[in-house]
Amino acid sequence: MPDVAVVGGGLCGRLVAWMLAGAGHSVALYERGDAAGTQSAAWVAAAMLAPLAEAASAELLITELGAASLERWPGLLSELPEPVFFQRNGTLVVWHAGDRAEAPLFERRLRANAPAALFDDGFVKLSGAQVAMAEPALGTRFPQGWLLPNEGQLDNRQVLKALAGGLAERRVETHWHTAVAADSEIRARLVIDCRGLGAKPAWPALRGIRGEVARVHAPGIGLTRPVRLLHPRYPLYIAPKQDNHYVIGATEVEGEDMSPMSVRSALELLSAAFAVHPGFGEARILELNSQCRPTLPDHRPAIVWDGARSLRVNGLYRHGFMIAPEVADTARALAEALLGGAVTTPDSFDDWRSHTRWPALLSCEHAATVL
């Protein structure tokens, strides 16, 4: 019987299983989809590691998790058996002259929601000429901009593939194409539910937030870092990947609609990209994708112990790749505390929780500290 059974093999489930196996535990992983991760929310993602840029809409806890996770990613990737595209050239934020009123609003949100050190060390105002120097592909199209030099990105699909290889390397017992309920009779000392929206029957507070992205092939543009376009209605990001591939996204829609992207969304998304660089008019559309990200009412991730032999890890929302290393490692630490006997009761859980780096992520269903 394994020490741990992880149910759900998306990004977070793979990381938790891989970390626990690396700590010497026997682990089984059950995933209803394939080893590539094509059914997971992580498959449809830009995988930008941008805690300062995300502070425009995320609270301080999320930006702190993102900043800590960004520092962890290089070490994690170096331990995986396959190479993963990772870049830390920063994020460029621009806006058209007609949308200049968006710029001070964006700056105020960043100051309010980002750690002071992160903002002070990672926010550089640029003139139009400096924008052109930082990103020559954009020329003189934008009169001003900001460079957030400490941010990064990676290739989401390469990460999923490399983690699948890492699970095999660490002898995790993987069960792809195997749908199971986390409350079923799984043989393991501890069960960790990382099913995302698949956990909704057991966690009714979960809801889906639909996201849509386009993947295009655009030789000759040559962006060297993710670019974010401020817009009052349709903020856009363009993330350059390897081999002249770009991930373009903007939309966020309440609801668990998993249908294909609408014509209107596609037109708005690609028109906004064209407005950033006319070269996207000649790009070849590789994919138009949609997916729903699992979200809790407060938009925070949560790790919940049921007081017995189960953990639930969920609610990473739109910040999956940005915060997953810290969330997964916190779940790993709690799992080890349970397996090792350091946590056995709600009181011992409270004591253990108070000494962790991220107590706001942790709760116990039978304790007074339930979130």
C-alpha positions in Angstrom: 0.0 0.0 0.0 1.5 3.4 -1.0 2.0 6.1 1.6 0.1 8.6 -0.6 -2.5 8.5 -3.4 -2.8 11.7 -5.4 -6.1 12.0 -7.3 -5.8 14.4 -10.2 -2.7 14.7 -12.4 -2.8 18.3 -13.6 0.0 20.7 -12.7 -0.5 20.8 -9.0 -1.2 17.0 -8.6 2.0 16.2 -10.6 4.1 18.6 -8.5 2.7 17.2 -5.2 3.3 13.6 -6.2 6.8 14.4 -7.6 7.8 16.3 -4.5 6.6 13.6 -2.1 8.3 10.8 -4.1 11.5 12.9 -4.0 11.2 13.0 -0.2 11.2 9.2 -0.2 7.5 8.3 0.0 5.8 5.7 -2.0 3.2 7.5 -4.2 0.4 6.5 -6.6 -1.2 9.1 -8.9 -4.6 8.7 -10.6 -5.5 10.9 -13.5 -8.6 10.6 -15.8 -6.7 12.2 -18.7 -3.5 11.3 -20.4 0.2 11.7 -19.5 0.5 14.8 -21.6 -2.1 16.6 -19.5 -4.4 17.6 -22.4 -7.5 17.6 -20.3 -6.1 19.8 -17.5 -6.5 23.5 -17.1 -2.7 23.7 -17.2 -2.7 22.6 -20.9 -4.4 25.8 -21.9 -2.2 28.4 -20.3 0.4 31.0 -21.1 2.4 30.0 -18.0 3.6 33.5 -17.3 5.4 33.9 -14.0 4.4 37.5 -13.4 3.6 38.3 -9.8 4.0 42.0 -10.1 1.9 42.3 -13.3 -0.8 40.1 -11.7 -0.9 42.5 -8.7 -3.2 44.6 -10.9 -6.0 42.2 -10.0 -4.6 39.9 -7.3 -4.2 40.4 -3.6 -0.9 40.5 -1.7 -1.0 36.8 -0.7 -1.0 35.8 -4.4 1.8 38.1 -5.4 3.9 36.9 -2.5 3.2 33.3 -3.4 4.1 34.2 -7.0 7.4 35.9 -6.1 8.5 32.9 -4.0 7.5 30.4 -6.6 9.3 32.3 -9.3 12.5 31.8 -7.4 11.8 28.1 -7.0 11.1 27.3 -10.6 14.7 27.1 -11.9 15.7 24.6 -9.2 12.6 22.5 -9.8 13.2 22.5 -13.6 16.9 21.5 -13.1 15.7 18.3 -11.4 13.4 17.2 -14.1 14.6 14.6 -16.7 13.6 16.7 -19.8 14.5 20.3 -20.7 11.8 23.0 -20.3 11.8 26.4 -21.9 12.2 29.0 -19.1 12.8 32.7 -19.6 13.3 35.5 -17.2 13.5 38.6 -19.4 10.7 40.4 -17.6 7.3 41.7 -18.7 6.7 44.7 -20.9 3.5 46.7 -20.2 2.3 49.1 -22.9 -0.8 51.0 -23.9 -2.1 53.0 -26.8 -2.3 56.7 -26.5 -6.1 56.7 -26.4 -6.0 54.3 -23.4 -3.5 56.3 -21.3 -6.0 56.7 -18.5 -5.5 53.0 -17.8 -1.8 53.5 -16.9 -2.2 55.3 -13.5 -4.9 52.9 -12.4 -2.7 49.9 -13.2 0.2 51.5 -11.3 -1.9 52.2 -8.2 -3.2 48.6 -8.1 0.4 47.3 -8.3 1.5 49.5 -5.5 -1.4 48.4 -3.4 -1.2 44.6 -4.0 2.5 43.9 -4.4 5.2 43.6 -1.7 7.0 46.9 -1.6 10.4 45.3 -2.3 8.9 43.6 -5.4 7.6 46.9 -6.7 10.6 49.0 -5.9 13.1 46.6 -7.5 10.9 45.6 -10.5 9.1 48.6 -12.0 10.9 50.7 -14.5 9.1 53.5 -16.4 10.0 53.8 -20.1 9.6 56.5 -22.6 8.6 55.7 -26.1 12.2 55.5 -27.3 13.0 53.3 -24.3 10.1 51.0 -25.2 11.6 50.6 -28.7 15.0 49.8 -27.2 13.6 47.3 -24.8 11.5 45.6 -27.4 12.7 46.6 -30.9 9.9 44.6 -32.6 7.4 47.2 -31.3 9.2 50.1 -32.8 7.6 53.5 -31.9 4.0 52.3 -31.7 3.7 53.0 -28.0 4.4 56.4 -26.4 5.2 55.0 -22.9 5.5 51.7 -21.1 6.8 49.9 -18.1 9.3 47.2 -17.8 8.9 44.7 -15.0 12.4 43.2 -15.3 12.3 40.4 -12.8 9.4 38.4 -14.2 9.5 35.2 -16.3 7.6 32.5 -18.2 7.9 28.9 -19.2 6.4 26.4 -21.6 3.4 24.9 -19.9 3.2 21.8 -22.0 6.9 21.0 -21.7 6.5 21.3 -17.9 3.6 18.7 -17.9 5.6 16.4 -20.1 8.8 16.7 -18.0 6.8 16.1 -14.8 5.3 13.0 -16.2 8.9 11.8 -16.9 9.9 12.9 -13.4 7.1 10.8 -11.9 8.4 7.8 -13.8 12.0 8.5 -12.8 10.9 8.7 -9.1 8.9 5.5 -9.4 5.5 7.0 -8.8 2.8 4.5 -9.6 0.9 6.4 -12.3 -2.6 5.5 -13.5 -3.4 7.6 -16.6 -6.9 7.4 -18.1 -8.2 6.4 -14.6 -11.1 8.4 -13.1 -11.6 7.8 -9.4 -13.3 9.8 -6.7 -11.1 11.0 -3.9 -13.5 9.6 -1.3 -13.5 6.1 -2.9 -11.8 3.2 -1.3 -8.3 4.1 -2.5 -5.6 2.0 -0.8 -3.2 4.5 0.7 -2.3 5.9 4.1 -3.2 9.4 2.8 -5.3 10.6 -0.1 -4.6 14.1 -1.7 -7.4 15.4 -3.9 -6.0 17.7 -6.7 -8.8 17.3 -9.2 -9.5 20.9 -9.9 -13.1 21.3 -11.1 -13.4 17.6 -10.9 -13.7 17.9 -7.2 -16.8 20.1 -7.3 -19.2 17.3 -6.2 -17.2 17.1 -2.9 -16.5 20.9 -2.8 -19.5 22.8 -3.9 -17.9 26.2 -3.4 -15.7 25.6 -6.4 -16.6 27.3 -9.6 -15.1 27.6 -13.1 -13.7 30.7 -14.6 -13.4 30.3 -18.4 -10.3 31.4 -20.1 -9.5 31.5 -23.8 -6.2 31.6 -25.6 -4.9 31.5 -29.2 -1.7 29.8 -30.2 -0.1 31.2 -33.4 3.0 30.8 -35.4 4.4 34.2 -36.3 8.0 34.2 -37.8 9.6 37.6 -38.1 8.0 39.4 -35.2 10.7 38.6 -32.7 9.3 39.6 -29.3 11.7 38.7 -26.6 9.5 38.8 -23.5 5.8 38.7 -22.6 3.9 41.9 -23.5 0.8 43.1 -21.8 -1.5 45.7 -23.4 -3.6 47.8 -21.1 -7.1 48.4 -22.3 -10.3 49.4 -20.5 -12.3 46.5 -21.8 -9.9 44.0 -23.3 -6.5 43.8 -21.6 -4.3 41.5 -23.6 -1.1 39.4 -23.1 1.2 38.0 -25.7 3.7 35.4 -24.5 6.5 34.4 -27.0 7.5 30.8 -26.8 10.1 28.8 -28.7 10.2 28.5 -32.5 8.2 31.7 -33.1 5.1 30.4 -31.3 3.0 32.9 -29.4 0.3 32.4 -26.8 -2.3 35.2 -26.9 -5.0 35.6 -24.2 -7.2 38.1 -22.6 -10.7 36.7 -21.9 -12.0 35.7 -18.5 -15.7 34.7 -18.3 -17.7 33.5 -15.3 -19.1 30.1 -15.9 -18.2 26.5 -16.6 -18.8 26.6 -20.4 -16.2 24.2 -21.9 -17.4 24.8 -25.5 -15.0 26.1 -28.2 -14.1 29.7 -28.5 -16.7 32.0 -30.0 -16.1 33.9 -33.2 -16.5 37.2 -31.3 -13.8 36.2 -28.8 -11.5 35.1 -31.6 -11.9 38.3 -33.5 -11.4 40.5 -30.5 -8.3 38.5 -29.3 -6.6 38.5 -32.7 -7.5 42.1 -33.5 -6.0 43.2 -30.3 -2.8 41.3 -31.1 -2.7 42.9 -34.5 -3.0 46.3 -32.8 0.2 45.5 -30.8 2.1 44.3 -33.9 0.7 44.2 -37.5 2.9 41.2 -38.2 0.3 39.1 -36.4 -1.9 39.7 -39.4 0.2 37.1 -41.2 0.5 34.7 -38.3 -0.9 31.2 -38.7 -3.4 30.1 -36.2 -2.4 26.8 -34.6 -5.1 26.5 -31.9 -8.0 28.4 -30.4 -8.5 26.9 -27.0 -10.8 27.4 -24.0 -10.7 25.9 -20.5 -12.1 26.5 -17.0 -9.8 27.3 -14.1 -11.0 26.0 -10.6 -11.8 29.0 -8.4 -13.0 29.5 -4.8 -15.1 32.4 -3.7 -12.1 34.4 -2.4 -9.9 33.6 -5.4 -7.3 32.1 -3.0 -5.8 28.6 -3.2 -6.7 26.3 -0.3 -5.3 23.2 1.3 -7.8 21.5 3.5 -7.3 18.6 5.9 -10.4 16.6 6.7 -9.2 15.6 10.2 -8.6 12.0 9.0 -6.7 10.7 6.0 -7.6 13.2 3.2 -6.3 16.5 2.0 -7.8 18.7 -0.7 -5.7 21.1 -2.7 -7.6 23.4 -5.1 -8.5 26.9 -6.2 -5.3 28.0 -8.0 -7.6 30.0 -10.4 -5.7 31.9 -13.1 -2.4 31.8 -11.2 -1.6 28.1 -11.6 1.9 28.1 -12.9 2.7 31.3 -11.1 2.0 30.0 -7.6 2.0 26.2 -8.0 5.5 25.5 -6.5 4.7 27.1 -3.2 1.2 25.7 -3.0 2.4 22.1 -3.9 5.3 22.3 -1.4 3.0 23.4 1.4 0.7 20.5 0.6 3.8 18.2 0.6 4.9 19.5 4.0 1.4 18.9 5.5 1.3 15.4 4.0 4.7 14.6 5.6 3.5 16.0 9.0 0.5 13.8 8.8 2.4 10.7 7.7 5.1 11.3 10.4 2.6 11.9 13.2 3.4 15.6 13.8 -0.2 16.4 13.0 -2.8 14.0 14.5 -5.6 16.3 15.9 -7.1 19.7 15.1 -5.1 21.2 17.9 -1.8 19.8 16.6 -2.8 21.0 13.2 -3.3 24.5 14.5 0.1 24.4 16.2 1.9 23.1 13.0 0.0 25.6 10.8 1.1 28.6 12.9 4.7 27.8 12.1 4.4 27.5 8.4 5.2 30.1 5.8 1.7 30.2 4.3 -0.8 29.7 7.1 -3.5 31.4 5.1 -3.6 28.5 2.7 -4.2 25.9 5.3 -7.4 24.9 7.2 -8.9 21.9 8.9 -12.6 21.0 8.5 -12.8 20.1 12.2 -10.8 22.9 13.6 -11.6 26.5 14.7 -9.3 27.8 12.0 -11.5 26.8 9.0 -11.2 29.5 6.4 
